[in-house]
Every structure is written in C-alpha cells, then in structure tokens.
C-alpha cells in the first residue's frame, strides 16, 4: 500500500474546508431563524410543526404573515444575525460553491495520488476492530492505529462517512429544497419524503457536521494537539510547539473572517449583495434557471390552509375595489411593446386558453404549501402585446403598501418585482385569478397574482396593477430587480 503522508494539497484543503463548513453552519442558522419551525408534511400548516426554535405564538383570529414569525438570532451564532435573511442566503450559497469546489479538488487528488487508502475501508474486518476501538475509548484509553495508517478503525470509518456519505447527503438534500429542482423533478423530492422532509434531513446533516467537528477537535486534543497539527501544517511531526501556535493562528484567522463577514454584512449589505450575488446568480443561471416545471399534484394533496406572506394593500382605492369584486379593476400591459393593452378581470376570465395547475409553493423562509391556481398563461398576454426586440424583462407593479408589508425594511413606495423574459414564456408561468377553485382571496393577491413555479414565492407578485415590459431594471427603485431585492437584499433570481 502506498505510504500515506500529508501532502500540501491535503493540508491546504483541510483548513479551507474548515472555513467553508463554519460559514455554512452560521449562515444556515440565519436561514432557519426566518422560519424556526420544522414540519414533516409539505403543507406546513400552522400548529403541525414537530420542532420549533421560537417562543413566539401567533394570534388565532387575526391575520398575520410569516414575517411576523421571524426570529432575530444573535450574530454570535448566526451569519450575520438580526433578521438578515438576504445576507444569510448570500453567505450560505457562496460558501456552498466554495465548499463543493474544495471537495471536488480534494476527492480528485485523493484518488489521483492514492491517498484514498486513508479513508476507504477495503476489508470487513475493520468493523469488529472499530467495535473494539469504541470499547477502548469508553474505558478512557486510546486505541492503536491501523497498521501503516494514521487512524484507528473507528476514525477511518468516521472520516469515510463524513466525506463520502454525509457531504453528498447535504448536497442532495439541499438540492431537494430548490424550487427549480422541485418543479422539474418532483419525483426526486418525493424520494426524500417531500420538501419539508428534505429540509429536516438537511438540518440533521448540519447537526451531524457540528457533532463531528466537536468530536474531531476533542480527538485531536487527546491524541496530541501539537503532533497532529504539525502533520496538518508541516506534513510531519516536527516542531509541535510551533504547530500549536500556528494552528491557533489559523483558527484565529478563520474567526476574523467570520467577524469581518458579519460586520460588512450588517454595515454594507448592498456591497455584499452585489459581490456575492454576481457569483451565485451566475451559477444559478447555468444550473437551475433552465429547469421548467413539470409538477402535477393531486387534489387530496392540497393544503387546507395556505400561509400568508405579505399584508394586503391598505389604500381606500383598493378597499373600494375589493368591496365591488374588482369590477372596475384593470390590468395594463405596456412599455416596450407594439400593442399596449388593458384587460379587465372579466376579459382575463374570458380568454379561452385558461390554465389550472396544482403546484408546490416555496416561501423563501422555508415553509411550503400545495395549491391549485387557475388563470391565464403569461406568455399568451405577452404575445398579444408583441414585445419589441430589445425587451428583456417584465416589471410587475402592484397595489401593495411596502412600508406596511415589511416594516423592518427601510424602503417605501410601490411594491414591484422583475422577472426575465424567458421565465415569462414558460408553460407554468401564470397570471392567477383563482385559487383552489374559488376566486383568488384578498390575502393571497386578489384580483391577480403571478405564479412562477421554479422561483421562490416572493417573486410571485400579488395585487398586480400593471406590467411594464422593459430592457433594463437598473433605473427602477434601487436597481436590484424588485422591492425585496432593493430593501431586504434578496437575489433577483431565486431558483433555490
């Protein structure tokens, strides 16, 4: 068997992995904070959670939305903490990309250099040996290492499990929480027991990584902090005293990176949004954006109670229109089009190419619901108005009161969202005026809302008044592609 030394690439990727895993854990906690409740069923109905990490209780006879359920976790444990989901998502996804890239380099070099012998068992005899090692640990002694290898049997099995089982498990369960993946491959999501089950399993995986890290550090301390860190810094056991100092310096440097990431996210969120978002959105554009919905849930899977995200418009004009069943409401479609058009609600209902779809709704906060939506395919209306060649985006202007909808954000003004033209032309992109066979409820966006099934829910603008077809969204608002993008620092495209 090839001698198992500690080459430079292994040592470097080890410490880089520590950085990315810790960033993933803290940013993952920030994501959990926005809806700190866990369910087994995709309906995510209030009161059915099996675990909760909040003391808040929601009123039973008063309208509340899921923003009211959000918790503010400390920046000591969450990245960046303090109800900053947009920032948490940016750090989580950039860390995912860095972690996966580091892992790919590690695994390729592991097999290319023969270092895979370090982790991969090649004899069933390792299992009784591991049991013997466990008994030795329980007697507060250290077992011997395997012949010619740097680990004992239980360590080898643990590292194999983390590298070849737990890490892929986290990637696969993370993908199962992507609206784009769920829409295109609904059977894949069902393989995990549903989207909420995948979220639970992903959380268990996070806890497993935390547990492994704690035990790993403890084992390093028991086996010899200086000697083992010397192996992971110099490649041999020379200068253990210097290795102790350098290992503490590396750990301190990782802590400094976390501190800077937290500080910059809280003080300069727009810079973080632009810098990290550019990389993350490029990866999504290549991998996730081409995925189109193929969902078709059954009627018995529909949620009996669909959660609310965003409070309805509070203006007198909207209330007057709602009282009169929106008979005078009109949808205007204009901008870079040859034929601007206006539609009443009856006009939309009269369009022959009506469409109904039963789909999974994914909120950016983590809850899901299954609903039946009926309306007009957006691409049919786009074809009617004949976009000009330079038209690239659709901007949805709504009647929503932004300050009332999300008082934690600084922005005000008309709520809007922007989607790419190619999303507008997908089969399941719908302007919905009915939900579950009934007129669209006010709390869910009446008289008209958008459905884009490979996107997270906040992109699906509610209470729509006008659609503007444009070439660029930079001059609108803060130029980030939507009101939540402008004020809560979310991504413009949210396929995950």
C-alpha positions in Angstrom: 0.0 0.0 0.0 1.2 3.5 -0.8 2.7 5.4 2.1 0.1 7.8 3.5 1.9 11.1 4.1 0.3 14.5 4.4 0.8 16.3 1.0 0.5 20.1 0.8 -2.8 19.9 -1.2 -4.4 17.8 1.6 -3.3 20.2 4.3 -4.5 23.3 2.5 -7.9 21.9 1.6 -8.3 20.7 5.2 -8.1 24.3 6.5 -10.1 25.8 3.6 -12.8 23.2 4.3 -12.9 24.3 8.0 -13.6 27.9 6.9 -16.4 27.0 4.5 -18.1 24.5 6.8 -18.2 27.0 9.6 -19.6 29.7 7.3 -22.2 27.2 6.1 -23.3 26.4 9.7 -23.6 30.0 10.8 -25.4 31.2 7.6 -27.6 28.1 7.8 -28.7 29.1 11.3 -29.6 32.6 9.9 -31.8 30.9 7.3 -33.5 28.8 10.0 -34.2 31.9 12.0 -36.5 33.3 9.4 -39.0 30.4 10.0 -37.7 28.4 13.0 -40.3 25.7 12.7 -40.0 22.2 11.2 -42.7 20.1 9.6 -42.9 16.6 8.1 -45.6 17.4 5.6 -45.3 19.8 2.7 -48.5 21.6 3.7 -46.6 23.3 6.6 -49.9 24.1 8.3 -49.7 26.2 11.4 -49.7 24.1 14.5 -48.4 20.9 12.8 -44.7 21.6 13.4 -42.8 18.8 15.1 -40.0 21.1 16.3 -39.7 24.9 16.9 -36.9 27.2 17.9 -39.0 30.2 18.9 -41.2 31.3 21.8 -43.5 33.4 19.6 -47.1 32.4 19.4 -49.3 33.7 16.5 -52.8 35.0 17.0 -55.6 32.5 16.0 -58.2 35.1 15.0 -56.1 37.8 13.4 -54.3 37.9 10.0 -50.6 37.5 10.4 -48.0 36.8 7.8 -44.9 34.7 8.1 -42.6 37.7 8.5 -44.3 38.0 11.9 -42.9 34.6 12.8 -39.3 35.5 12.1 -36.7 35.4 14.9 -33.7 37.7 15.5 -30.8 35.4 16.3 -27.6 36.7 17.7 -24.7 37.4 15.4 -22.5 35.2 17.6 -24.3 32.1 16.2 -25.9 33.3 13.0 -24.3 34.9 10.0 -25.0 37.8 10.1 -27.9 37.5 12.6 -30.5 40.2 13.4 -33.2 39.1 10.8 -30.9 39.4 7.8 -32.1 36.6 5.6 -30.9 38.1 2.4 -27.3 38.3 3.8 -27.6 34.8 5.3 -28.6 33.4 1.9 -25.7 35.1 0.1 -23.2 33.7 2.5 -24.7 30.3 2.5 -24.7 29.9 -1.2 -21.3 31.4 -1.8 -20.0 29.0 0.9 -21.8 26.1 -0.8 -20.0 26.8 -4.0 -16.6 27.2 -2.3 -17.2 24.0 -0.2 -18.2 21.9 -3.2 -15.3 23.2 -5.3 -12.9 22.4 -2.4 -14.4 19.0 -2.0 -14.1 18.2 -5.7 -10.4 19.1 -5.7 -9.9 17.1 -2.5 -11.6 13.9 -3.9 -9.9 14.1 -7.3 -6.5 14.4 -5.7 -7.4 11.8 -3.1 -7.8 9.1 -5.8 -5.2 10.5 -8.2 -2.4 10.2 -5.5 -3.5 7.0 -3.8 -4.4 8.9 -0.6 -7.9 7.3 -0.8 -6.5 4.4 1.2 -6.5 6.8 4.2 -10.3 6.8 4.3 -11.8 4.0 2.2 -12.1 0.6 4.1 -11.1 -2.4 2.0 -11.8 -5.2 4.5 -14.8 -6.1 6.5 -12.5 -6.8 9.4 -12.5 -3.1 10.1 -15.9 -3.3 11.7 -15.1 -5.7 14.6 -11.9 -3.7 15.1 -13.9 -0.4 15.2 -16.1 -2.0 17.9 -13.0 -2.9 19.9 -11.7 0.7 19.5 -15.1 2.0 20.8 -14.8 -0.1 23.9 -11.3 1.2 24.4 -12.4 4.8 24.1 -15.2 4.1 26.6 -12.5 2.8 29.0 -10.8 6.2 28.7 -7.9 4.9 26.7 -6.6 5.5 23.2 -6.8 2.5 20.8 -3.8 1.7 18.4 -3.8 3.0 14.9 -4.4 0.6 12.0 -1.1 -0.9 10.6 0.6 1.6 8.3 -2.2 4.1 8.6 -2.6 7.4 10.6 -6.0 6.5 12.1 -7.7 3.8 14.3 -10.6 1.9 12.8 -13.4 4.0 14.2 -11.7 7.2 13.0 -11.3 5.7 9.5 -15.0 4.8 9.3 -16.0 8.2 10.6 -13.9 10.1 8.0 -15.2 7.8 5.3 -18.8 8.5 6.4 -18.3 12.3 6.5 -16.5 12.5 3.2 -18.4 10.0 1.1 -21.8 9.9 2.8 -22.6 13.0 4.9 -21.2 15.5 2.4 -23.1 14.2 -0.6 -26.2 13.8 1.6 -26.1 17.5 2.4 -25.7 18.4 -1.3 -28.6 16.2 -2.3 -31.0 17.3 0.4 -30.0 20.9 -0.2 -30.9 20.5 -3.9 -34.3 18.9 -2.9 -35.1 22.3 -1.4 -34.7 24.2 -4.6 -38.0 25.3 -6.3 -36.4 24.8 -9.7 -35.3 21.2 -8.9 -38.7 20.5 -7.2 -40.6 21.9 -10.2 -38.6 20.0 -12.8 -38.1 16.7 -10.8 -41.0 16.3 -8.4 -40.3 12.6 -8.0 -36.8 13.4 -6.8 -38.3 15.5 -4.0 -40.8 12.8 -3.1 -37.8 10.4 -2.9 -36.8 12.3 0.3 -40.3 12.3 1.6 -41.2 15.7 0.3 -39.7 19.2 0.5 -40.2 19.6 4.3 -38.7 16.2 5.0 -35.6 17.2 2.9 -35.4 20.4 5.0 -35.5 18.3 8.2 -32.8 15.9 6.9 -30.6 18.8 5.8 -30.9 20.1 9.3 -30.0 16.8 10.8 -27.0 16.8 8.5 -25.9 20.2 9.8 -26.1 18.9 13.4 -24.0 15.9 12.3 -21.3 18.2 11.0 -21.4 20.2 14.2 -21.1 17.0 16.2 -18.3 15.7 14.0 -16.4 18.9 14.4 -16.7 18.9 18.2 -15.6 15.3 18.5 -12.8 15.8 15.9 -11.3 18.7 17.8 -11.6 16.6 21.0 -9.8 13.7 19.4 -7.0 15.9 18.1 -6.5 17.2 21.6 -6.5 13.7 23.1 -4.1 12.2 20.5 -1.8 15.2 20.7 -2.6 18.7 19.5 1.0 19.6 18.7 1.9 16.5 16.8 -1.3 16.2 14.8 -1.4 19.9 13.9 2.2 19.6 12.9 1.1 16.9 10.4 -1.6 19.1 9.1 0.6 22.2 8.8 4.1 21.0 8.0 3.3 17.4 6.8 5.4 15.8 9.5 5.7 15.9 13.3 8.5 18.4 13.6 8.2 21.5 15.8 5.0 20.6 17.6 5.3 23.7 19.7 5.3 25.9 16.6 2.5 23.9 15.1 0.4 24.7 18.2 1.0 28.4 17.8 0.3 28.2 14.0 -2.9 26.2 14.5 -4.2 28.7 16.9 -3.2 31.5 14.5 -5.2 29.8 11.7 -8.2 29.3 13.9 -8.0 33.0 14.9 -7.8 34.0 11.2 -10.9 31.9 10.5 -12.7 33.7 13.4 -11.5 37.1 11.9 -13.1 36.1 8.5 -16.4 35.4 10.3 -16.2 38.7 12.2 -15.5 40.6 9.0 -18.2 38.8 7.1 -20.7 39.7 9.9 -19.6 43.3 10.2 -19.6 44.0 6.4 -23.0 42.3 6.0 -24.6 44.5 8.7 -22.9 47.7 7.7 -22.6 47.4 3.9 -25.2 44.9 2.8 -25.5 46.3 -0.7 -21.8 45.6 -1.3 -22.2 42.1 -0.1 -25.3 41.6 -2.2 -23.6 42.8 -5.4 -20.3 41.0 -4.9 -21.5 37.6 -3.7 -24.8 37.8 -5.7 -23.0 38.1 -9.0 -21.2 34.8 -8.5 -24.2 33.0 -7.1 -26.6 34.2 -9.7 -24.2 33.1 -12.5 -24.1 29.6 -11.0 -27.9 29.5 -10.8 -28.3 30.8 -14.4 -26.2 27.9 -15.7 -27.5 25.1 -13.5 -31.1 26.0 -12.3 -32.7 28.6 -14.5 -33.2 26.2 -17.5 -35.3 23.9 -15.3 -39.0 24.2 -16.1 -42.0 23.0 -14.0 -43.5 19.5 -14.5 -45.5 19.4 -11.3 -48.9 17.9 -11.1 -50.0 17.3 -7.5 -53.3 15.5 -6.8 -56.4 17.2 -5.3 -56.1 15.4 -2.0 -52.6 16.8 -1.5 -53.9 20.4 -1.5 -53.1 22.4 1.7 -56.2 23.1 3.8 -54.6 26.4 4.9 -52.2 28.3 2.8 -49.9 30.6 4.8 -49.8 34.3 4.0 -46.7 36.3 3.1 -47.2 40.0 2.8 -50.1 42.1 4.0 -52.9 43.2 1.6 -53.0 46.8 0.3 -54.5 49.2 2.9 -55.5 52.1 0.5 -59.1 53.3 0.2 -59.0 52.7 -3.6 -58.1 49.0 -3.1 -60.7 48.5 -0.4 -63.4 50.1 -2.6 -62.4 47.9 -5.5 -62.4 44.8 -3.3 -65.9 45.5 -1.9 -67.2 45.7 -5.5 -65.4 42.5 -6.5 -62.9 44.4 -8.6 -65.4 45.1 -11.4 -63.6 48.4 -12.2 -60.0 47.0 -11.8 -57.9 46.9 -15.0 -54.5 45.3 -15.8 -52.4 47.5 -18.0 -49.6 46.0 -20.1 -47.2 48.4 -21.8 -43.6 49.5 -22.2 -41.5 48.1 -25.0 -44.4 46.7 -26.9 -46.1 47.3 -30.3 -49.6 47.0 -28.9 -50.2 48.2 -25.3 -53.4 46.6 -23.9 -55.7 46.9 -21.0 -57.7 44.0 -19.5 -60.5 43.8 -17.0 -60.9 40.8 -14.8 -63.7 39.6 -17.0 -61.5 40.0 -20.0 -58.9 37.7 -18.5 -61.5 35.1 -17.5 -62.9 35.1 -21.0 -59.6 34.2 -22.6 -60.0 30.7 -24.0 -56.6 29.3 -23.1 -57.3 29.1 -19.4 -54.9 27.0 -17.4 -55.0 25.2 -14.0 -52.0 23.8 -12.2 -51.5 22.1 -8.8 -48.1 23.0 -7.6 -45.8 23.3 -4.5 -45.4 26.9 -3.3 -41.9 27.6 -1.8 -41.5 30.5 0.5 -38.0 32.0 0.9 -38.4 31.5 4.6 -38.6 27.7 4.3 -42.3 26.8 4.6 -44.3 25.3 1.7 -47.9 24.8 0.6 -49.6 22.9 -2.2 -52.2 24.9 -4.1 -54.3 24.8 -7.2 -54.0 28.0 -9.3 -56.1 29.0 -12.3 -55.6 31.8 -14.7 -54.1 32.9 -18.0 -50.6 31.8 -19.2 -48.5 34.9 -19.1 -46.9 34.1 -22.4 -50.3 34.4 -24.1 -50.6 38.0 -23.0 -47.0 38.8 -23.8 -47.6 37.5 -27.4 -50.7 39.7 -27.6 -48.8 42.9 -26.8 -45.9 42.0 -29.2 -42.7 42.9 -27.3 -40.1 44.9 -29.2 -36.7 43.2 -29.9 -34.9 44.9 -27.1 -37.4 43.8 -24.4 -35.7 41.6 -21.9 -37.7 41.8 -18.6 -41.2 42.2 -17.2 -41.7 44.5 -14.3 -44.9 43.9 -12.2 -46.2 46.9 -10.4 -48.6 46.2 -7.6 -51.0 47.9 -5.2 -49.1 46.6 -2.2 -48.1 49.0 0.6 -44.4 48.3 1.1 -43.9 50.0 4.5 -46.9 48.2 6.0 -45.8 44.9 4.4 -42.3 44.8 5.8 -41.7 47.5 8.5 -38.3 46.0 9.3 -37.0 47.3 5.9 -36.1 50.8 5.2 -37.7 51.2 1.8 -41.1 52.6 0.9 -43.0 53.1 -2.3 -44.8 50.9 -4.8 -44.0 47.2 -4.5 -42.6 45.7 -7.7 -40.9 42.6 -9.0 -38.9 41.9 -12.1 -38.6 38.6 -13.9 -36.6 37.6 -17.1 -38.5 37.3 -20.3 -37.6 33.6 -20.6 -39.4 32.9 -17.3 -42.5 34.7 -18.5 -42.6 32.4 -21.5 -42.5 29.2 -19.6 -45.6 27.0 -19.6 -46.4 27.2 -15.9 -45.9 30.9 -15.5 -49.4 32.1 -14.8 -51.4 35.2 -14.0 -53.8 33.6 -11.5 -57.2 34.9 -10.6 -58.5 31.7 -8.9 -57.1 29.6 -6.1 -58.4 26.1 -5.2 -61.4 26.5 -7.5 -62.5 29.8 -5.9 -61.9 33.5 -6.7 -58.4 34.5 -5.6 -58.6 35.5 -1.9 -57.5 39.0 -1.0 -54.8 37.8 1.4 -53.3 35.8 -1.5 -53.2 38.6 -4.0 -56.7 39.3 -5.4 -57.6 40.2 -8.0 -54.4 39.0 -9.8 -51.1 37.4 -8.8 -48.1 35.9 -10.6 -47.1 32.3 -10.4 -43.5 31.3 -11.5 -43.1 27.8 -10.3 -39.3 27.5 -10.5 -38.9 30.6 -8.2 -39.2 31.3 -4.5 -42.6 32.7 -3.5 -41.7 36.4 -3.0 -41.0 36.7 -6.8 -44.7 36.0 -7.4 -46.1 39.5 -7.2 -49.6 39.8 -5.7 -52.2 42.6 -6.1 -50.9 43.3 -9.6 -52.0 46.6 -11.3 -49.6 47.0 -14.3 -47.0 45.0 -16.2 -44.2 47.0 -17.8 -42.0 45.3 -20.4 -38.5 46.8 -20.2 -35.0 46.4 -21.4 -33.2 47.1 -18.1 -34.3 47.2 -14.5 -31.4 49.2 -13.2 -33.2 52.6 -13.2 -36.2 51.1 -11.2 -36.0 51.6 -7.4 -32.5 50.8 -6.1 -31.9 48.9 -9.4 -31.7 45.3 -7.9 -34.7 43.8 -9.6 -37.5 44.1 -7.0 -38.6 45.8 -3.8 -37.3 43.0 -1.6 -34.1 42.9 -3.6 -33.8 46.6 -3.0 -34.7 46.7 0.7 -34.1 43.2 2.1 -31.2 42.4 -0.1 -32.6 39.2 -1.6 -31.4 37.9 -5.0 -33.3 38.8 -8.2 -33.5 35.2 -9.4 -34.3 32.7 -6.7 -34.3 29.2 -8.0 -33.1 28.0 -4.6 
